[in-house]
C-alpha cells in the first residue's frame, strides 16, 4: 500500500500526506547528496594518491635537492595532479556541506513528525493505519518514524 492509496481511501489525512511526501522528498535529496559526496571523496582520494605516488616513487631523486624540487614543480604532470587534487578537494567540501544540510533538513522534519504524532495521525483505537504507514516508510523508503 502506498501513501497515495491511503490518502485516496481517506485513512490518511491530507496534511499528514503532504508532510510525509515532503519527508520522502527530503530523504531522496539526502541520498543523492550522500552519493555525490562519496563520489567526489573517491575522486579526492585518487587524485591525491596519484600526486603522492608520482612525487615519492617517480620523482624521488628530484625532491632531494632544491634544483630537483624546482624541476618537479615545473613538471606538467605534477601541475595536473595538483590541480586535480585541489579541484576535487573544493568540490568535495562543497558537496559535504550540502550533504550535511540535506541530512539536517531531513532529520529536523522527521523529528517534527514524531513530536506532532498525535495531531497528524487519525484517532484509531488500534493505530493500524499509523503502524502500516510507518512500516511502509521504514521498509520501502528507509525512514524510521518509530523513535527519534
MDAnalysis code that builds the backbone (N, CA, C; Angstrom):
import MDAnalysis as mda
import numpy as np

u = mda.Universe.empty(444, n_residues=148, atom_resindex=np.repeat(np.arange(148), 3), trajectory=True)
u.add_TopologyAttr("name", ["N", "CA", "C"] * 148)
u.add_TopologyAttr("resid", np.arange(1, 149))
u.add_TopologyAttr("resname", ["UNK", "UNK", "UNK", "UNK", "UNK", "UNK", "UNK", "UNK", "UNK", "UNK", "UNK", "UNK", "UNK", "UNK", "UNK", "UNK", "UNK", "UNK", "UNK", "UNK", "UNK", "UNK", "UNK", "UNK", "UNK", "UNK", "UNK", "UNK", "UNK", "UNK", "UNK", "UNK", "UNK", "UNK", "UNK", "UNK", "UNK", "UNK", "UNK", "UNK", "UNK", "UNK", "UNK", "UNK", "UNK", "UNK", "UNK", "UNK", "UNK", "UNK", "UNK", "UNK", "UNK", "UNK", "UNK", "UNK", "UNK", "UNK", "UNK", "UNK", "UNK", "UNK", "UNK", "UNK", "UNK", "UNK", "UNK", "UNK", "UNK", "UNK", "UNK", "UNK", "UNK", "UNK", "UNK", "UNK", "UNK", "UNK", "UNK", "UNK", "UNK", "UNK", "UNK", "UNK", "UNK", "UNK", "UNK", "UNK", "UNK", "UNK", "UNK", "UNK", "UNK", "UNK", "UNK", "UNK", "UNK", "UNK", "UNK", "UNK", "UNK", "UNK", "UNK", "UNK", "UNK", "UNK", "UNK", "UNK", "UNK", "UNK", "UNK", "UNK", "UNK", "UNK", "UNK", "UNK", "UNK", "UNK", "UNK", "UNK", "UNK", "UNK", "UNK", "UNK", "UNK", "UNK", "UNK", "UNK", "UNK", "UNK", "UNK", "UNK", "UNK", "UNK", "UNK", "UNK", "UNK", "UNK", "UNK", "UNK", "UNK", "UNK", "UNK", "UNK", "UNK", "UNK", "UNK", "UNK"])
u.atoms.positions = np.array([
    [0.847, -1.167, 0.000],
    [0.000, 0.000, 0.000],
    [0.901, 1.241, 0.000],
    [0.522, 2.250, -0.747],
    [1.315, 3.471, -0.843],
    [0.608, 4.604, -0.112],
    [1.325, 5.696, 0.036],
    [0.742, 6.869, 0.698],
    [-0.435, 7.428, -0.092],
    [-0.314, 7.389, -1.427],
    [-1.387, 7.909, -2.273],
    [-2.672, 7.099, -2.096],
    [-2.533, 5.783, -2.028],
    [-3.718, 4.939, -1.842],
    [-4.370, 5.192, -0.494],
    [-3.555, 5.330, 0.539],
    [-4.106, 5.612, 1.863],
    [-4.816, 6.965, 1.893],
    [-4.263, 7.942, 1.184],
    [-4.908, 9.249, 1.128],
    [-6.215, 9.166, 0.343],
    [-6.190, 8.429, -0.779],
    [-7.377, 8.338, -1.627],
    [-8.541, 7.619, -0.949],
    [-8.251, 6.632, -0.124],
    [-9.359, 5.931, 0.549],
    [-9.794, 6.647, 1.826],
    [-9.070, 7.705, 2.204],
    [-9.498, 8.539, 3.316],
    [-8.945, 8.157, 4.673],
    [-8.045, 7.223, 4.751],
    [-7.491, 6.854, 6.059],
    [-6.305, 7.724, 6.467],
    [-5.709, 8.415, 5.516],
    [-4.576, 9.297, 5.801],
    [-5.010, 10.732, 5.526],
    [-5.007, 11.593, 6.536],
    [-5.423, 12.986, 6.327],
    [-4.511, 13.713, 5.332],
    [-5.061, 14.732, 4.677],
    [-4.324, 15.477, 3.653],
    [-3.071, 16.141, 4.176],
    [-3.150, 16.734, 5.371],
    [-1.987, 17.405, 5.939],
    [-0.874, 16.395, 6.243],
    [-1.257, 15.247, 6.773],
    [-0.275, 14.200, 7.073],
    [0.365, 13.692, 5.789],
    [-0.444, 13.531, 4.755],
    [0.084, 13.082, 3.464],
    [1.104, 14.076, 2.918],
    [0.791, 15.369, 2.974],
    [1.707, 16.396, 2.475],
    [3.028, 16.388, 3.240],
    [2.942, 16.263, 4.550],
    [4.162, 16.256, 5.365],
    [4.984, 15.006, 5.074],
    [4.323, 13.867, 4.938],
    [5.056, 12.627, 4.664],
    [5.680, 12.624, 3.269],
    [5.005, 13.203, 2.288],
    [5.616, 13.278, 0.957],
    [6.816, 14.222, 0.968],
    [6.727, 15.299, 1.742],
    [7.882, 16.194, 1.882],
    [9.025, 15.473, 2.587],
    [8.709, 14.640, 3.551],
    [9.726, 13.851, 4.246],
    [10.413, 12.881, 3.286],
    [9.643, 12.247, 2.425],
    [10.205, 11.322, 1.432],
    [11.096, 12.079, 0.446],
    [10.656, 13.264, 0.023],
    [11.471, 14.074, -0.895],
    [12.796, 14.473, -0.260],
    [12.746, 14.853, 1.004],
    [13.986, 15.233, 1.694],
    [14.920, 14.040, 1.875],
    [14.340, 12.871, 2.105],
    [15.170, 11.668, 2.230],
    [15.853, 11.348, 0.902],
    [15.124, 11.487, -0.201],
    [15.713, 11.247, -1.520],
    [16.805, 12.264, -1.824],
    [16.573, 13.514, -1.449],
    [17.587, 14.550, -1.648],
    [18.834, 14.232, -0.826],
    [18.627, 13.763, 0.399],
    [19.758, 13.389, 1.251],
    [20.550, 12.239, 0.624],
    [19.863, 11.247, 0.084],
    [20.549, 10.114, -0.563],
    [21.370, 10.576, -1.764],
    [20.806, 11.473, -2.554],
    [21.518, 11.977, -3.738],
    [22.795, 12.698, -3.316],
    [22.709, 13.561, -2.303],
    [23.892, 14.287, -1.863],
    [24.917, 13.365, -1.220],
    [24.467, 12.321, -0.535],
    [25.412, 11.357, 0.051],
    [26.169, 10.617, -1.056],
    [25.468, 10.254, -2.133],
    [26.131, 9.580, -3.255],
    [27.153, 10.504, -3.912],
    [26.773, 11.768, -4.106],
    [27.706, 12.734, -4.695],
    [28.916, 12.928, -3.793],
    [28.676, 13.008, -2.499],
    [29.774, 13.176, -1.547],
    [30.730, 11.986, -1.615],
    [30.192, 10.785, -1.710],
    [31.044, 9.594, -1.812],
    [31.851, 9.598, -3.106],
    [31.214, 9.985, -4.202],
    [31.892, 10.021, -5.492],
    [33.036, 11.021, -5.496],
    [32.779, 12.227, -5.015],
    [33.827, 13.243, -5.010],
    [34.896, 12.948, -3.956],
    [34.524, 12.276, -2.886],
    [35.520, 11.834, -1.917],
    [36.468, 10.813, -2.535],
    [35.914, 9.911, -3.332],
    [36.750, 8.940, -4.046],
    [37.667, 9.644, -5.043],
    [37.135, 10.631, -5.755],
    [37.970, 11.402, -6.692],
    [39.099, 12.124, -5.958],
    [38.803, 12.677, -4.794],
    [39.823, 13.354, -3.995],
    [40.902, 12.372, -3.548],
    [40.499, 11.209, -3.104],
    [41.462, 10.191, -2.668],
    [42.343, 9.753, -3.822],
    [41.726, 9.492, -4.973],
    [42.500, 9.028, -6.123],
    [43.465, 10.090, -6.646],
    [43.012, 11.326, -6.740],
    [43.898, 12.372, -7.261],
    [45.025, 12.680, -6.279],
    [44.724, 12.709, -5.007],
    [45.777, 12.947, -4.010],
    [46.756, 11.782, -3.955],
    [46.237, 10.572, -4.060],
    [47.119, 9.395, -4.077],
    [48.005, 9.405, -5.309],
    [47.446, 9.809, -6.434],
    [48.246, 9.906, -7.662],
    [49.371, 10.916, -7.515],
    [49.081, 12.042, -6.913],
    [50.104, 13.064, -6.695],
    [51.201, 12.550, -5.750],
    [50.793, 11.893, -4.687],
    [51.779, 11.362, -3.737],
    [52.624, 10.268, -4.370],
    [51.974, 9.367, -5.097],
    [52.730, 8.303, -5.781],
    [53.700, 8.884, -6.795],
    [53.251, 9.842, -7.556],
    [54.116, 10.470, -8.553],
    [55.292, 11.164, -7.874],
    [55.006, 11.828, -6.769],
    [56.041, 12.597, -6.098],
    [57.073, 11.685, -5.424],
    [56.639, 10.655, -4.730],
    [57.571, 9.852, -3.944],
    [58.142, 8.637, -4.671],
    [57.497, 8.168, -5.709],
    [58.016, 6.982, -6.384],
    [58.631, 7.279, -7.747],
    [58.050, 8.224, -8.471],
    [58.572, 8.512, -9.806],
    [59.536, 9.699, -9.819],
    [59.430, 10.572, -8.843],
    [60.279, 11.749, -8.806],
    [61.103, 11.810, -7.512],
    [61.360, 10.682, -6.912],
    [62.026, 10.646, -5.615],
    [63.402, 11.309, -5.637],
    [64.182, 11.065, -6.662],
    [65.520, 11.633, -6.742],
    [65.519, 13.132, -6.919],
    [64.479, 13.668, -7.503],
    [64.431, 15.113, -7.759],
    [64.072, 15.915, -6.517],
    [63.372, 15.336, -5.602],
    [62.892, 16.088, -4.453],
    [64.007, 16.319, -3.429],
    [65.084, 15.582, -3.520],
    [66.149, 15.662, -2.517],
    [66.964, 16.954, -2.588],
    [66.937, 17.649, -3.698],
    [67.697, 18.897, -3.802],
    [66.773, 20.031, -4.248],
    [67.265, 21.251, -4.077],
    [66.459, 22.417, -4.439],
    [66.243, 22.499, -5.941],
    [67.270, 22.220, -6.718],
    [67.101, 22.271, -8.176],
    [66.169, 21.151, -8.648],
    [66.239, 19.996, -7.990],
    [65.319, 18.902, -8.320],
    [63.885, 19.232, -7.971],
    [63.707, 19.954, -6.870],
    [62.365, 20.370, -6.475],
    [61.787, 21.360, -7.482],
    [62.632, 22.262, -7.971],
    [62.183, 23.213, -8.994],
    [61.815, 22.464, -10.272],
    [62.580, 21.451, -10.640],
    [62.247, 20.637, -11.813],
    [60.922, 19.896, -11.596],
    [60.731, 19.399, -10.379],
    [59.469, 18.706, -10.063],
    [58.289, 19.656, -10.201],
    [58.450, 20.872, -9.696],
    [57.358, 21.837, -9.767],
    [57.108, 22.328, -11.190],
    [58.108, 22.252, -12.060],
    [57.935, 22.636, -13.464],
    [57.384, 21.502, -14.315],
    [57.263, 20.320, -13.754],
    [56.750, 19.164, -14.486],
    [55.227, 19.313, -14.670],
    [54.711, 19.194, -15.892],
    [53.273, 19.366, -16.119],
    [52.412, 18.306, -15.422],
    [52.975, 17.113, -15.241],
    [52.200, 16.060, -14.572],
    [51.925, 16.446, -13.124],
    [52.896, 17.032, -12.455],
    [52.679, 17.445, -11.071],
    [51.640, 18.568, -11.003],
    [51.636, 19.453, -11.987],
    [50.623, 20.516, -12.025],
    [49.227, 19.947, -12.262],
    [49.125, 18.982, -13.156],
    [47.819, 18.377, -13.451],
    [47.299, 17.628, -12.224],
    [48.147, 16.814, -11.608],
    [47.717, 16.068, -10.430],
    [47.419, 16.998, -9.252],
    [48.237, 18.036, -9.072],
    [47.977, 19.003, -8.006],
    [46.687, 19.768, -8.241],
    [46.459, 20.173, -9.484],
    [45.212, 20.880, -9.814],
    [44.000, 19.993, -9.636],
    [44.128, 18.734, -10.053],
    [43.017, 17.793, -9.882],
    [42.717, 17.575, -8.404],
    [43.750, 17.486, -7.600],
    [43.553, 17.318, -6.152],
    [42.880, 18.547, -5.552],
    [43.308, 19.719, -5.975],
    [42.723, 20.952, -5.458],
    [41.248, 21.071, -5.848],
    [40.945, 20.812, -7.100],
    [39.556, 20.886, -7.570],
    [38.700, 19.834, -6.874],
    [39.232, 18.616, -6.743],
    [38.480, 17.554, -6.068],
    [38.224, 17.914, -4.606],
    [39.197, 18.522, -3.950],
    [39.012, 18.935, -2.554],
    [37.943, 20.017, -2.448],
    [37.975, 20.976, -3.354],
    [36.991, 22.052, -3.339],
    [35.579, 21.509, -3.561],
    [35.420, 20.651, -4.562],
    [34.101, 20.089, -4.872],
    [33.637, 19.174, -3.745],
    [34.555, 18.401, -3.180],
    [34.188, 17.522, -2.064],
    [33.688, 18.329, -0.867],
    [34.371, 19.401, -0.530],
    [33.942, 20.217, 0.605],
    [32.569, 20.834, 0.363],
    [32.319, 21.242, -0.869],
    [31.008, 21.806, -1.202],
    [29.910, 20.743, -1.087],
    [30.153, 19.563, -1.658],
    [29.136, 18.505, -1.590],
    [28.963, 18.000, -0.165],
    [30.036, 17.994, 0.611],
    [29.926, 17.574, 2.011],
    [29.036, 18.555, 2.781],
    [29.208, 19.832, 2.533],
    [28.380, 20.853, 3.179],
    [26.909, 20.683, 2.781],
    [26.662, 20.462, 1.496],
    [25.283, 20.273, 1.029],
    [24.682, 18.981, 1.584],
    [25.488, 17.952, 1.684],
    [25.023, 16.679, 2.231],
    [24.619, 16.827, 3.692],
    [25.432, 17.523, 4.458],
    [25.082, 17.755, 5.863],
    [23.827, 18.609, 5.987],
    [23.676, 19.584, 5.114],
    [22.487, 20.434, 5.137],
    [21.235, 19.616, 4.820],
    [21.315, 18.756, 3.814],
    [20.175, 17.917, 3.448],
    [19.847, 16.936, 4.572],
    [20.868, 16.399, 5.208],
    [20.644, 15.479, 6.326],
    [19.994, 16.202, 7.502],
    [20.440, 17.414, 7.791],
    [19.843, 18.188, 8.881],
    [18.390, 18.538, 8.591],
    [18.087, 18.927, 7.345],
    [16.705, 19.232, 6.960],
    [15.810, 18.007, 7.128],
    [16.295, 16.860, 6.682],
    [15.519, 15.631, 6.805],
    [15.292, 15.273, 8.265],
    [16.359, 15.303, 9.073],
    [16.231, 14.940, 10.482],
    [15.309, 15.891, 11.235],
    [15.370, 17.164, 10.884],
    [14.502, 18.152, 11.531],
    [13.032, 17.844, 11.262],
    [12.695, 17.565, 9.999],
    [11.304, 17.259, 9.664],
    [10.886, 15.914, 10.265],
    [11.769, 14.945, 10.278],
    [11.449, 13.628, 10.839],
    [11.144, 13.759, 12.334],
    [11.948, 14.530, 13.040],
    [11.704, 14.728, 14.474],
    [10.407, 15.487, 14.712],
    [10.096, 16.438, 13.834],
    [8.842, 17.174, 13.963],
    [7.644, 16.255, 13.747],
    [7.740, 15.356, 12.779],
    [6.654, 14.397, 12.537],
    [6.460, 13.504, 13.762],
    [7.561, 13.069, 14.363],
    [7.459, 12.219, 15.552],
    [6.848, 12.997, 16.709],
    [7.281, 14.248, 16.904],
    [6.760, 15.074, 18.000],
    [5.287, 15.400, 17.822],
    [4.859, 15.637, 16.609],
    [3.469, 16.017, 16.337],
    [2.610, 14.822, 15.967],
    [2.987, 13.648, 16.404],
    [2.273, 12.424, 16.049],
    [0.808, 12.423, 16.403],
    [0.464, 12.965, 17.548],
    [-0.937, 12.950, 17.993],
    [-1.845, 13.777, 17.088],
    [-1.346, 14.903, 16.582],
    [-2.202, 15.743, 15.741],
    [-2.146, 15.369, 14.262],
    [-1.121, 14.624, 13.839],
    [-1.007, 14.251, 12.432],
    [-1.776, 12.982, 12.068],
    [-1.845, 12.056, 12.987],
    [-2.458, 10.771, 12.677],
    [-3.905, 10.745, 13.140],
    [-4.767, 10.070, 12.384],
    [-6.177, 9.973, 12.797],
    [-6.300, 9.140, 14.077],
    [-7.320, 9.463, 14.849],
    [-7.544, 8.735, 16.106],
    [-8.148, 7.371, 15.783],
    [-7.398, 6.337, 16.102],
    [-7.861, 4.963, 15.909],
    [-7.599, 4.190, 17.189],
    [-8.494, 3.299, 17.542],
    [-8.267, 2.552, 18.781],
    [-7.032, 1.636, 18.708],
    [-6.808, 1.050, 17.558],
    [-5.664, 0.122, 17.454],
    [-4.452, 0.746, 16.755],
    [-4.606, 1.896, 16.128],
    [-3.489, 2.572, 15.457],
    [-2.948, 1.828, 14.251],
    [-3.816, 1.074, 13.579],
    [-3.357, 0.221, 12.471],
    [-2.878, 1.035, 11.264],
    [-3.558, 2.134, 10.959],
    [-3.130, 2.954, 9.815],
    [-1.765, 3.568, 10.078],
    [-1.589, 4.087, 11.264],
    [-0.311, 4.694, 11.636],
    [0.815, 3.660, 11.548],
    [0.566, 2.488, 12.092],
    [1.581, 1.432, 12.063],
    [1.868, 0.992, 10.629],
    [0.845, 0.889, 9.799],
    [1.020, 0.493, 8.404],
    [1.868, 1.506, 7.647],
    [1.573, 2.778, 7.839],
    [2.329, 3.841, 7.166],
    [3.775, 3.852, 7.653],
    [3.961, 3.714, 8.953],
    [5.320, 3.734, 9.498],
    [6.134, 2.527, 8.996],
    [5.509, 1.375, 8.914],
    [6.197, 0.183, 8.382],
    [6.524, 0.370, 6.901],
    [5.606, 0.949, 6.135],
    [5.849, 1.209, 4.713],
    [7.030, 2.160, 4.547],
    [7.038, 3.245, 5.307],
    [8.134, 4.205, 5.203],
    [9.465, 3.590, 5.633],
    [9.443, 2.737, 6.626],
    [10.677, 2.115, 7.107],
    [11.221, 1.113, 6.089],
    [10.348, 0.273, 5.557],
    [10.815, -0.794, 4.661],
    [11.086, -0.304, 3.235],
    [10.253, 0.554, 2.724],
    [10.392, 0.982, 1.327],
    [11.256, 2.221, 1.142],
    [11.223, 3.120, 2.094],
    [11.916, 4.408, 1.937],
    [13.094, 4.586, 2.891],
    [13.219, 3.728, 3.891],
    [14.313, 3.844, 4.850],
    [14.125, 4.979, 5.848],
    [12.888, 5.324, 6.132],
    [12.579, 6.420, 7.065],
    [11.987, 5.814, 8.334],
    [12.647, 6.013, 9.457],
    [12.200, 5.452, 10.719],
    [11.456, 6.523, 11.505],
    [10.153, 6.298, 11.710],
    [9.343, 7.233, 12.477],
    [8.926, 6.640, 13.829],
    [9.518, 5.543, 14.206],
    [9.151, 4.913, 15.468],
    [9.790, 5.620, 16.661],
    [10.957, 6.188, 16.491],
    [11.622, 6.915, 17.558],
    [12.552, 7.952, 16.960],
    [12.960, 8.910, 17.813],
    [13.839, 9.992, 17.353],
    [15.172, 9.432, 17.141],
])
